[in-house]
Amino acid sequence: MAPKVDLKKTVDGYRARQGEFRVLEMPPLPYLMVDGHGDPNTSQEYADALAALYPVAYTLKFASKTGGRDYVVPPLEALWWAEDMDAFTRTRDKSKWDWTAMIMTPDWITEQMFEDAVAKVAAKDRPARLDKVRWETLAEGSCVQTLHIGPYDAEGPVLEEMHERFIPERGLRMTGKHHEIYLGDPRRVEPAKLRTILRQPVSVYEC
């Protein structure tokens, strides 16, 4: 039997260190995605998004394993943005946030496998937002990222340093949506020990 693939060990984007900003090139990667708006701590929309994503992700995993290719379901990720990004970095006004909750899939997953997985989940106990789950490729290209250790609400100073110092000092500008990768489960890990990769797509600034 082929070994179980762990994308956290093979995809460079899962490598980051606290206190270090790193520029890397991300290849196009496939994700299960659900869009929404509002505070993730209180929004039923966000809870429903996760309740739809995970069953599809695990149904895909078991289908792949049955076909001879097993893998570890990657961690939850999310894209975050707001009309005024100060609502994200400084004021942390979560009611103004837009988001896309995501789980990466291996590159051998096919559209048919995705459709079959959604159908199986629907046939059991259909999640409220199952019809909002899509399978899409995310192409971020050049990015800056670092590792944040601690509560999510303590990310602000790290993001300010990334956005206002590191990126402009290297002649770069922000081009895409703020991306977070959650390496710890907040239901099991105390806030001070949560590990989150913070990523920002960039491009070379042109005068």
Stockholm file with secondary structure:
# STOCKHOLM 1.0

chainA/1-207         MAPKVDLKKTVDGYRARQGEFRVLEMPPLPYLMVDGHGDPNTSQEYADALAALYPVAYTLKFASKTGGRDYVVPPLEALWWAEDMDAFTRTRDKSKWDWTAMIMTPDWITEQMFEDAVAKVAAKDRPARLDKVRWETLAEGSCVQTLHIGPYDAEGPVLEEMHERFIPERGLRMTGKHHEIYLGDPRRVEPAKLRTILRQPVSVYEC
#=GR chainA/1-207 SS CCCCBCHHHHCGGGCCCBTCCEEEEECCEEEEEEEEESCTTTCHHHHHHHHHHHHHHHHHHHHHHHTTCCBCCCCEEEEEECSSTHHHHTSCCGGGCEEEEEEECCTTCCHHHHHHHHHHHHHHHCCTTGGGCEEEEECCEEEEEEEEESCGGGCHHHHHHIIIIIHHHTTEEECSCEEEEECSCTTTSCGGGCEEEEEEEEEECCC
#=GC SS_cons         CCCCBCHHHHCGGGCCCBTCCEEEEECCEEEEEEEEESCTTTCHHHHHHHHHHHHHHHHHHHHHHHTTCCBCCCCEEEEEECSSTHHHHTSCCGGGCEEEEEEECCTTCCHHHHHHHHHHHHHHHCCTTGGGCEEEEECCEEEEEEEEESCGGGCHHHHHHIIIIIHHHTTEEECSCEEEEECSCTTTSCGGGCEEEEEEEEEECCC
//
